[in-house]
Structures are given as structure tokens and as C-alpha cells.
């Protein structure tokens, strides 16, 4: 029993165990009960499941508030809302990835689930390293803050640049050093296929596995913004990790609702840019203008929520009645086979 109260990264172990148990329980319930079979998720089901995940996240925040205090409760909610808003950009990129590899909707949910599991591990490593660095050298926070301000300003003036999957060096390396099939094999990431020279059965990756790899690579890119953003709000590792993961957990459910209308959130990126500038500037204001006093958590949460809500509202207003942009006419299974051939140098099996 003493182990449960042992301090681990600034938080008693039982807090971590409770959170890990919640994540495992939600994942098992989602995959083992709600989605035992691969099927296409409709917008209605997506919205209902999204509301369920958001409710769980908000209730978890209440628990954090009661057990850890109002200040950390506010920090959790601020981090959660920022990560949730940033995840809308993830939705657009994931949609591009699935289209590039011609992944049918009924297999996308399972790929997203394993993608989320990968994200939980990768974010844990990044946050753990970040927490260790910040604890040892506080001044690193100023680098994080400056980076957020720079990124926010860059987002305000940068145009939309789609992810270049074909020329991604990691994807090309994997594609050329592994056997890859030209076509999907249901929900499988790896299958047995005959070797072209010996005729013996060998293991080969499928396009669904490549899509999973690219999704996790894309999340690493997004984490470069979101992880410093939450560290700029609080350096409590438990709050940083849980707010990130609770926002990401519901992403696979929210994806199917947002993917159909992601074009309606075009102007949200400008609101997110202002949020990053505000969060980054807050550290300098607290340490150099307020004499080290903490920026009021209520004000921080209020400004963040107002900017995000304004960005969503303005986007929906400006894009009202606009049709969804279509994908290029040649996108589909045939185009996916060409993409696989290009990535593997014509060695796909």
C-alpha cells in the first residue's frame, strides 16, 4: 500500500494508476464492445461518442480540481481545450493520409485506435523528457515560450501547406526496406504473401500499416507545438500528460464528424495562432512584469476559451453554404497502388 502513495514525477502513484486504468478501460470498452467489428461510423454516432469522451474528460477535470486544487484544475482544463482545438488540424492531415492510401472508412477507426495508442506512448516519452529538462533547467521554459510566440506569428502569415507524404524520408525508408503489398488486406497491418523468387510465404506490410506510420509521424509534428504549450501553462507532469491524452483519446471518435466538415474550420488556425502567442507571452509577463507572480489561471483559461470559441464561430459564419472541396479525380484504389509503387521504387508485392 505504501507504493500507492509514493511520489512519482511529483504526483502520488495512485493518481497515475487511476488514470492509466481509466484509459485502458475506455479503450477496451470502445474496441471490445462498441466496435468489435470493422464498420463505417456515421456522423451521428461520431458526435454521440465524442460527447461521451468530452464528458469523461470534463469529469476527470473535476476530480483533478477536487484532489489537486483549483489552480491545477484550471491548468488541466486550459491544456485540454488547447489540445482539443489543435487536434482539428490533426483531423485534416489524417483525412489526407487515409485518402492518399485509399483506406476505406470501415478500416479507419481501427487504424486510428492503434494510432492513438502510439500517440499515448510517444507523448509520454516527450513529456517525460520535457519535464526532466524543465525541472533541471527552468530557463528552458523561456525557449519554449519564445518558440510558441514564433510559431503563432508564423501561423498567422503562413499559407496552407499540405503534408508531403510521398517525399517523407521515414515513409520512403520503411517502404523501401520492408515488403509492402500494393493492396489492402482488410484490417490487417501485416500479411503472409509468396516471395517473388522463392515462392515461400513471407511477411509483408500493408498500406494500412504505412498509413498508421504516417499518422504517428504527423502527431510528432503536432506535438512540437502542443507539448510546449501545456508546459507554458504548468510544469506539473501529471497535468501536462493527462490533459494531452484526454483530448487525444476522443480524437478518433471526433474524426468522423469533423472529417466531413473540416473545411468549415478554415479560420480556426488564426485563433490557434493567437492562443500560442498568448500562452508563450504569458511566461514572460509572469516572470518579468509581474515579478514572478503566476498569471491568474482563471484569466488564462478565459482568454484561451474565448479565442478558440471566436475562431470556431467566425469559421462557421464565413464558410456557411460553402461546398466541401472534392479530392482530386484520380484519387482511389488505382491511385493508391501508384503511390505505393512510387514509395517502394516499384518493389511492392
C-alpha positions as CSV (number, residue, x, y, z in Angstrom):
1,X,0.0,0.0,0.0
2,X,2.9,2.4,0.6
3,X,3.7,2.2,-3.1
4,X,0.4,3.8,-4.0
5,X,1.4,7.0,-2.1
6,X,4.9,7.0,-3.4
7,X,5.7,10.3,-5.2
8,X,6.2,9.7,-9.0
9,X,7.1,12.7,-11.1
10,X,5.6,15.0,-8.5
11,X,2.3,13.0,-8.1
12,X,1.3,10.1,-5.9
13,X,1.5,6.8,-7.8
14,X,-2.2,6.0,-7.3
15,X,-3.2,9.1,-9.4
16,X,-1.1,7.7,-12.3
17,X,-2.6,4.2,-11.8
18,X,-6.1,5.6,-11.7
19,X,-5.6,7.5,-14.9
20,X,-3.9,4.6,-16.7
21,X,-6.8,2.3,-15.6
22,X,-9.3,4.8,-17.0
23,X,-7.5,5.0,-20.4
24,X,-7.3,1.2,-20.6
25,X,-10.9,0.8,-19.6
26,X,-12.1,3.4,-22.2
27,X,-10.1,1.8,-24.9
28,X,-11.3,-1.8,-24.1
29,X,-14.9,-0.6,-23.9
30,X,-14.6,1.3,-27.2
31,X,-12.9,-1.5,-29.2
32,X,-14.2,-4.6,-27.4
33,X,-17.9,-3.6,-27.1
34,X,-18.8,-0.6,-29.2
35,X,-16.6,-1.6,-32.2
36,X,-16.0,-5.3,-32.2
37,X,-16.5,-5.4,-35.9
38,X,-15.0,-3.1,-38.6
39,X,-17.7,-0.8,-39.8
40,X,-18.1,2.7,-41.1
41,X,-19.0,5.2,-38.4
42,X,-21.8,7.7,-39.2
43,X,-21.7,11.3,-38.2
44,X,-24.5,10.8,-35.6
45,X,-22.6,8.0,-33.9
46,X,-19.4,10.0,-34.1
47,X,-20.9,13.0,-32.4
48,X,-22.5,10.9,-29.6
49,X,-19.2,9.1,-28.9
50,X,-17.4,12.5,-29.0
51,X,-19.8,13.9,-26.4
52,X,-19.2,10.8,-24.3
53,X,-15.4,11.3,-24.4
54,X,-15.6,15.0,-23.7
55,X,-17.9,14.4,-20.7
56,X,-15.4,11.9,-19.3
57,X,-12.6,14.4,-19.8
58,X,-14.5,17.2,-18.1
59,X,-15.4,14.9,-15.2
60,X,-11.8,13.9,-14.8
61,X,-11.0,17.6,-14.6
62,X,-13.5,17.9,-11.7
63,X,-11.6,15.0,-9.9
64,X,-8.3,16.8,-10.5
65,X,-9.8,20.0,-9.2
66,X,-11.1,18.4,-6.0
67,X,-7.9,16.3,-5.3
68,X,-5.2,18.6,-6.6
69,X,-6.7,22.1,-6.1
70,X,-8.3,24.8,-8.2
71,X,-5.0,26.0,-9.7
72,X,-4.1,22.6,-11.2
73,X,-7.8,22.0,-12.1
74,X,-7.7,25.3,-14.2
75,X,-4.4,24.2,-15.8
76,X,-5.9,20.9,-16.8
77,X,-8.9,22.4,-18.4
78,X,-6.7,25.0,-20.2
79,X,-4.4,22.3,-21.6
80,X,-7.4,20.1,-22.6
81,X,-9.1,22.9,-24.6
82,X,-5.9,23.9,-26.3
83,X,-5.1,20.3,-27.3
84,X,-8.7,19.7,-28.4
85,X,-8.6,22.7,-30.7
86,X,-5.2,21.8,-32.1
87,X,-6.5,18.3,-32.9
88,X,-8.8,19.8,-35.5
89,X,-5.6,20.3,-37.6
90,X,-4.8,16.7,-37.0
91,X,-8.1,15.7,-38.4
92,X,-7.4,17.4,-41.7
93,X,-4.0,15.7,-42.0
94,X,-5.3,12.3,-41.1
95,X,-8.0,12.7,-43.7
96,X,-5.3,13.4,-46.3
97,X,-3.3,10.3,-45.2
98,X,-6.3,8.0,-45.5
99,X,-7.2,9.4,-48.9
100,X,-3.6,9.1,-50.2
101,X,-3.6,5.4,-49.3
102,X,-7.3,4.8,-50.2
103,X,-8.2,3.4,-46.8
104,X,-12.0,2.6,-46.6
105,X,-13.9,4.3,-43.8
106,X,-14.7,1.0,-42.1
107,X,-11.0,0.3,-41.5
108,X,-10.1,3.8,-40.5
109,X,-11.4,3.5,-36.9
110,X,-9.1,0.6,-36.1
111,X,-6.1,2.3,-37.6
112,X,-6.9,5.4,-35.6
113,X,-7.2,3.3,-32.4
114,X,-3.6,2.0,-32.8
115,X,-2.5,5.4,-33.8
116,X,-3.9,6.8,-30.5
117,X,-2.0,4.0,-28.6
118,X,1.2,5.1,-30.4
119,X,0.5,8.7,-29.5
120,X,0.0,7.8,-25.8
121,X,3.4,6.2,-25.7
122,X,5.2,8.9,-27.8
123,X,3.6,11.8,-26.0
124,X,4.6,10.1,-22.7
125,X,8.2,10.0,-23.7
126,X,8.2,13.6,-25.0
127,X,6.5,14.9,-21.9
128,X,8.7,12.9,-19.6
129,X,11.9,14.2,-21.2
130,X,10.4,17.8,-21.2
131,X,9.5,17.6,-17.5
132,X,13.0,16.4,-16.6
133,X,14.7,19.2,-18.7
134,X,12.4,21.9,-17.2
135,X,12.9,20.7,-13.7
136,X,16.7,20.7,-14.1
137,X,16.9,24.0,-16.2
138,X,14.0,26.3,-15.6
139,X,15.2,28.7,-18.3
140,X,14.3,26.2,-21.0
141,X,10.7,27.4,-20.4
142,X,11.8,30.7,-22.0
143,X,12.9,28.8,-25.1
144,X,9.5,27.0,-25.2
145,X,7.7,30.4,-24.7
146,X,9.7,32.1,-27.5
147,X,9.1,29.1,-29.8
148,X,5.3,29.3,-29.2
149,X,5.3,33.0,-30.0
150,X,7.4,32.4,-33.1
151,X,5.1,29.5,-34.2
152,X,2.0,31.5,-33.6
153,X,3.2,34.5,-35.6
154,X,4.3,32.1,-38.4
155,X,0.8,30.5,-38.4
156,X,-0.8,33.9,-38.8
157,X,1.0,34.6,-42.0
158,X,1.8,31.2,-43.5
159,X,-0.4,29.7,-46.2
160,X,-1.9,26.2,-46.1
161,X,0.8,23.6,-47.0
162,X,-0.5,20.0,-47.3
163,X,1.7,17.2,-45.8
164,X,4.0,15.8,-48.5
165,X,3.6,12.1,-47.9
166,X,5.4,10.9,-51.0
167,X,8.7,12.6,-50.1
168,X,8.7,11.9,-46.4
169,X,12.1,10.3,-45.7
170,X,10.9,8.0,-43.0
171,X,8.0,6.7,-45.0
172,X,10.2,6.2,-48.1
173,X,12.8,4.4,-46.0
174,X,10.2,2.0,-44.5
175,X,8.6,1.4,-47.8
176,X,11.9,0.5,-49.5
177,X,13.3,-1.7,-46.6
178,X,10.1,-3.7,-46.0
179,X,7.9,-5.8,-48.2
180,X,4.8,-3.8,-48.8
181,X,1.6,-5.0,-50.6
182,X,0.0,-2.9,-53.3
183,X,-3.5,-3.6,-51.9
184,X,-5.2,-3.6,-48.6
185,X,-5.9,-6.9,-46.8
186,X,-9.0,-6.0,-44.7
187,X,-8.0,-4.6,-41.3
188,X,-4.6,-6.3,-41.2
189,X,-1.3,-4.4,-40.9
190,X,0.8,-7.4,-41.9
191,X,0.0,-10.4,-44.1
192,X,1.8,-13.5,-45.4
193,X,2.5,-13.4,-49.2
194,X,4.5,-15.6,-51.6
195,X,8.1,-14.4,-52.2
196,X,8.5,-13.5,-55.9
197,X,11.7,-15.5,-56.2
198,X,11.4,-18.5,-53.8
199,X,7.7,-18.8,-53.6
200,X,7.9,-19.2,-49.9
201,X,5.4,-17.3,-47.7
202,X,7.0,-14.1,-46.2
203,X,5.6,-11.3,-44.1
204,X,4.7,-8.0,-45.8
205,X,3.2,-4.8,-44.5
206,X,0.0,-3.4,-46.0
207,X,-0.9,0.2,-47.0
208,X,-2.9,0.3,-43.7
209,X,0.4,0.0,-41.8
210,X,2.0,2.7,-43.8
211,X,-1.0,5.0,-43.1
212,X,-0.5,4.2,-39.4
213,X,3.2,5.1,-39.6
214,X,2.4,8.4,-41.3
215,X,-0.3,9.3,-38.7
216,X,2.2,8.8,-35.9
217,X,4.8,10.9,-37.7
218,X,2.2,13.6,-38.2
219,X,1.4,13.6,-34.5
220,X,5.1,14.1,-33.6
221,X,5.0,17.2,-35.7
222,X,1.9,18.5,-33.9
223,X,3.3,17.6,-30.5
224,X,6.1,20.1,-31.2
225,X,3.5,22.8,-30.7
226,X,1.1,21.3,-28.2
227,X,3.6,19.9,-25.6
228,X,5.5,23.3,-25.2
229,X,2.1,25.0,-25.0
230,X,0.9,23.0,-22.0
231,X,4.4,23.3,-20.3
232,X,3.9,27.0,-20.7
233,X,0.7,26.6,-18.6
234,X,2.0,24.3,-15.9
235,X,5.1,22.2,-15.3
236,X,3.2,19.6,-13.3
237,X,3.9,16.4,-15.3
238,X,0.6,14.7,-14.4
239,X,-1.5,17.7,-15.6
240,X,0.6,18.0,-18.8
241,X,0.2,14.3,-19.7
242,X,-3.4,13.8,-18.7
243,X,-4.7,16.9,-20.4
244,X,-3.0,15.9,-23.6
245,X,-4.1,12.3,-23.5
246,X,-7.7,13.1,-22.5
247,X,-8.0,15.4,-25.5
248,X,-6.5,12.9,-27.9
249,X,-8.5,9.9,-26.7
250,X,-11.7,11.3,-28.2
251,X,-10.0,12.3,-31.4
252,X,-10.8,9.0,-33.3
253,X,-14.5,9.5,-32.5
254,X,-14.5,13.1,-33.4
255,X,-12.6,12.5,-36.6
256,X,-15.6,11.0,-38.5
257,X,-17.8,14.1,-37.7
258,X,-15.1,16.7,-38.4
259,X,-13.6,15.0,-41.5
260,X,-16.8,15.7,-43.4
261,X,-16.8,19.4,-42.4
262,X,-13.2,20.2,-41.7
263,X,-13.3,22.9,-44.4
264,X,-15.7,24.8,-42.2
265,X,-12.9,25.4,-39.6
266,X,-10.6,27.2,-42.0
267,X,-10.2,30.3,-39.9
268,X,-9.7,28.4,-36.6
269,X,-5.9,28.3,-37.3
270,X,-5.7,32.1,-36.8
271,X,-7.4,31.8,-33.4
272,X,-5.0,28.9,-32.5
273,X,-2.1,31.1,-33.6
274,X,-3.2,33.8,-31.2
275,X,-3.6,31.2,-28.4
276,X,0.0,30.1,-29.0
277,X,1.2,33.7,-28.9
278,X,-0.8,34.4,-25.7
279,X,0.4,31.3,-23.9
280,X,4.1,32.0,-24.9
281,X,3.9,35.6,-23.9
282,X,2.3,34.7,-20.5
283,X,5.6,33.3,-19.2
284,X,7.5,36.5,-20.0
285,X,4.7,38.6,-18.5
286,X,4.6,36.5,-15.3
287,X,8.4,36.4,-14.7
288,X,9.4,39.9,-15.9
289,X,6.3,42.1,-15.5
290,X,4.5,40.5,-12.5
291,X,7.7,39.9,-10.6
292,X,7.4,36.1,-10.7
293,X,3.7,36.0,-9.6
294,X,1.7,33.5,-11.6
295,X,-0.6,34.6,-14.3
296,X,-4.2,34.2,-13.0
297,X,-5.3,30.7,-14.1
298,X,-8.9,31.9,-14.5
299,X,-7.8,34.7,-16.9
300,X,-5.6,32.2,-18.8
301,X,-8.4,29.7,-19.2
302,X,-10.9,32.5,-20.1
303,X,-8.7,34.1,-22.8
304,X,-7.9,30.6,-24.3
305,X,-11.6,29.6,-24.4
306,X,-12.7,32.9,-25.8
307,X,-10.1,32.8,-28.7
308,X,-11.0,29.2,-29.6
309,X,-14.7,29.9,-29.4
310,X,-14.3,33.0,-31.5
311,X,-12.3,31.1,-34.1
312,X,-14.8,28.3,-34.4
313,X,-17.8,30.8,-34.5
314,X,-16.1,33.0,-37.2
315,X,-15.1,30.0,-39.3
316,X,-18.7,28.6,-39.3
317,X,-20.1,32.0,-40.2
318,X,-17.6,32.7,-43.0
319,X,-17.9,29.3,-44.6
320,X,-21.6,28.9,-44.3
321,X,-23.1,27.5,-47.5
322,X,-19.6,26.7,-49.0
323,X,-19.5,23.2,-50.6
324,X,-17.0,20.7,-49.3
325,X,-13.9,20.7,-51.6
326,X,-13.5,17.5,-53.5
327,X,-10.5,15.3,-53.7
328,X,-8.6,15.0,-57.0
329,X,-10.5,12.9,-59.5
330,X,-7.7,10.3,-59.7
331,X,-7.7,9.5,-56.0
332,X,-8.8,6.0,-55.2
333,X,-7.5,2.4,-55.2
334,X,-5.7,2.8,-58.6
335,X,-4.0,6.0,-57.4
336,X,-3.1,4.3,-54.1
337,X,-1.4,1.5,-56.0
338,X,0.6,4.1,-57.9
339,X,1.5,5.8,-54.6
340,X,2.7,2.5,-53.2
341,X,4.8,1.8,-56.3
342,X,6.4,5.2,-56.0
343,X,7.2,4.8,-52.4
344,X,8.7,1.4,-52.8
345,X,10.5,2.1,-56.0
346,X,8.3,-0.4,-57.9
347,X,9.1,-3.3,-55.5
348,X,5.6,-3.6,-54.0
349,X,4.2,-7.1,-53.9
